Amino acid sequence: GLGKLIHEADRGNSGVALLYSIASVHHWTLTEAWKDVNCRSKRYGQLASQAVPENYRAWMTLLTDTTGPFRFVSYQELTDGFLEKRGFRMLVLPWTQALSPDQIKAVKSFVKKGGTVLADLRPGVSDAHCKPYDVSPLDEMFGIVQNTRAPEIRKTKITLPRGEQADTETVISAKSDLTLKL
């Protein structure tokens, strides 16, 4: 019927995919470091459960404003080669801490074939069951070293210089992992 037609319709895309990883959502609720961010909660995961939807909304707004239509992809679509089959050029990993070995392989394959991967906090530090890797399999690809077991997540301020025509800088609030090494 009409529902299936709408669900299966090709809405167009700008070549940008956003991975939705329920394992990573669970991982954030299990990450002890979140209890200290803003000192708002002593219960593990309470702040994360508020922040995860905010992070997805921020990515959706940014992608819509800068690239136009984008598409959410599941972990199954990622491992099935959906990105390559449909001609995607960029994969965004929002707070994607938990990735299985097959998902890691798919991300690396996407990059090897010319795709771009954009990630924010702690990409691929654990497997799909939230068990930390000794070393994140994505560290080399991103040119970073992460502490996979004990993040130090803190709220920070980032100052961005304005363009040539503006007199002031922009200061934004962000969360960062202080254990990250470039």
C-alpha positions as CSV (number, residue, x, y, z in Angstrom):
1,G,0.0,0.0,0.0
2,L,0.9,3.6,0.4
3,G,3.0,3.0,3.5
4,K,5.3,0.6,1.7
5,L,5.6,3.0,-1.2
6,I,6.6,5.9,1.0
7,H,9.0,3.7,3.0
8,E,10.7,2.3,-0.1
9,A,10.8,5.6,-2.0
10,D,14.2,7.0,-2.9
11,R,14.2,10.4,-1.3
12,G,17.4,11.4,-2.9
13,N,20.5,12.0,-1.0
14,S,23.6,14.1,-1.2
15,G,25.9,11.1,-0.9
16,V,26.1,11.4,2.8
17,A,25.1,8.6,5.2
18,L,24.7,8.8,9.0
19,L,25.3,5.5,10.9
20,Y,22.7,4.7,13.6
21,S,24.3,2.3,16.0
22,I,22.1,1.1,18.8
23,A,25.2,-0.7,20.3
24,S,26.9,2.7,20.5
25,V,23.8,4.3,22.2
26,H,24.0,1.5,24.8
27,H,27.8,2.1,25.1
28,W,27.2,5.7,26.0
29,T,24.8,4.8,28.8
30,L,27.5,2.5,30.1
31,T,30.4,4.9,29.9
32,E,31.3,5.9,33.5
33,A,33.1,9.1,32.4
34,W,29.7,10.6,31.6
35,K,28.8,10.8,35.3
36,D,31.3,13.7,35.7
37,V,30.4,15.8,32.7
38,N,28.8,19.0,34.1
39,C,28.4,17.2,37.5
40,R,24.7,16.8,36.7
41,S,24.4,13.1,37.5
42,K,25.9,10.5,39.7
43,R,23.9,7.7,37.9
44,Y,25.9,6.3,35.0
45,G,24.3,7.0,31.7
46,Q,21.7,9.4,32.8
47,L,23.4,12.4,31.2
48,A,24.3,10.2,28.1
49,S,20.6,9.3,27.7
50,Q,19.9,13.0,27.3
51,A,23.0,13.9,25.2
52,V,22.7,11.1,22.6
53,P,19.4,12.5,21.1
54,E,20.9,16.0,21.2
55,N,24.0,14.8,19.3
56,Y,21.9,13.1,16.6
57,R,19.8,16.3,16.3
58,A,22.9,18.4,15.9
59,W,24.3,16.1,13.2
60,M,20.9,16.1,11.4
61,T,20.8,19.9,11.5
62,L,24.4,20.3,10.3
63,L,24.0,17.8,7.5
64,T,20.6,19.2,6.3
65,D,22.0,22.7,6.3
66,T,25.3,21.9,4.6
67,T,24.7,19.0,2.3
68,G,20.9,18.7,1.9
69,P,19.2,15.3,2.2
70,F,21.2,12.5,3.9
71,R,20.3,9.0,4.8
72,F,20.5,7.1,8.1
73,V,22.1,3.6,7.6
74,S,22.0,0.7,9.9
75,Y,24.9,-1.5,10.9
76,Q,23.5,-4.2,8.6
77,E,23.4,-1.9,5.6
78,L,27.0,-0.9,6.4
79,T,28.3,-4.5,6.4
80,D,26.2,-5.4,3.3
81,G,28.1,-2.8,1.2
82,F,25.1,-0.5,0.9
83,L,27.2,2.6,0.8
84,E,29.3,1.5,-2.2
85,K,26.3,0.1,-4.0
86,R,24.4,3.3,-3.7
87,G,27.3,5.7,-4.4
88,F,27.7,7.4,-1.0
89,R,30.7,9.6,-0.6
90,M,30.7,10.3,3.1
91,L,29.9,8.3,6.2
92,V,29.3,10.1,9.5
93,L,29.9,8.1,12.7
94,P,28.1,10.1,15.5
95,W,29.3,8.9,18.9
96,T,29.9,5.5,17.3
97,Q,32.0,3.8,20.0
98,A,30.8,0.3,19.4
99,L,31.6,-1.4,16.1
100,S,31.9,-5.1,15.3
101,P,34.9,-6.4,13.4
102,D,32.7,-6.7,10.3
103,Q,31.6,-3.1,10.7
104,I,35.2,-1.9,11.1
105,K,36.1,-3.9,8.0
106,A,33.2,-2.2,6.1
107,V,34.3,1.3,7.2
108,K,37.9,0.7,6.2
109,S,36.7,-0.7,2.8
110,F,34.6,2.3,2.2
111,V,37.6,4.6,2.8
112,K,39.9,2.4,0.7
113,K,37.4,2.8,-2.2
114,G,37.6,6.6,-1.9
115,G,34.9,7.3,0.7
116,T,35.3,9.9,3.5
117,V,34.5,9.0,7.1
118,L,33.8,11.7,9.7
119,A,33.6,10.9,13.4
120,D,33.3,12.8,16.6
121,L,33.9,11.2,20.0
122,R,35.7,7.9,20.5
123,P,35.1,6.1,17.2
124,G,35.4,2.3,17.3
125,V,36.8,1.9,20.8
126,S,34.8,-1.3,21.5
127,D,33.1,-4.2,19.8
128,A,29.4,-4.5,19.2
129,H,29.0,-5.9,22.7
130,C,30.6,-2.9,24.2
131,K,33.8,-4.8,25.1
132,P,36.7,-2.4,24.7
133,Y,39.3,-3.2,22.1
134,D,42.9,-3.1,23.3
135,V,43.5,-0.6,20.5
136,S,40.8,0.9,18.4
137,P,40.9,-0.6,14.9
138,L,40.1,2.8,13.6
139,D,42.9,4.7,15.3
140,E,45.4,4.3,12.4
141,M,42.8,5.3,9.8
142,F,42.1,8.5,11.8
143,G,45.7,9.1,12.8
144,I,44.9,9.1,16.5
145,V,45.5,7.1,19.7
146,Q,42.6,6.6,22.0
147,N,42.3,5.2,25.5
148,T,39.7,2.5,24.8
149,R,39.0,1.7,28.5
150,A,39.0,5.0,30.5
151,P,37.9,8.1,28.7
152,E,38.2,11.5,30.3
153,I,35.2,13.2,28.8
154,R,34.9,16.9,29.6
155,K,32.9,19.8,28.5
156,T,35.3,22.3,26.7
157,K,35.2,25.5,24.8
158,I,36.6,25.8,21.3
159,T,37.4,29.2,19.8
160,L,37.0,29.4,16.0
161,P,38.4,32.4,14.2
162,R,35.9,34.3,12.0
163,G,36.6,34.9,8.4
164,E,38.3,37.9,7.0
165,Q,35.2,40.1,7.1
166,A,34.3,39.4,10.8
167,D,35.9,41.1,13.8
168,T,35.1,38.6,16.5
169,E,35.8,34.9,17.1
170,T,33.2,32.2,17.6
171,V,33.3,30.2,20.9
172,I,31.4,27.0,21.0
173,S,30.9,24.4,23.7
174,A,31.8,20.8,23.0
175,K,32.7,17.6,24.7
176,S,36.1,16.0,24.2
177,D,38.0,13.0,25.4
178,L,41.1,14.3,27.1
179,T,42.9,11.0,26.6
180,L,42.9,11.4,22.8
181,K,46.4,11.7,21.3
182,L,47.1,13.0,17.8
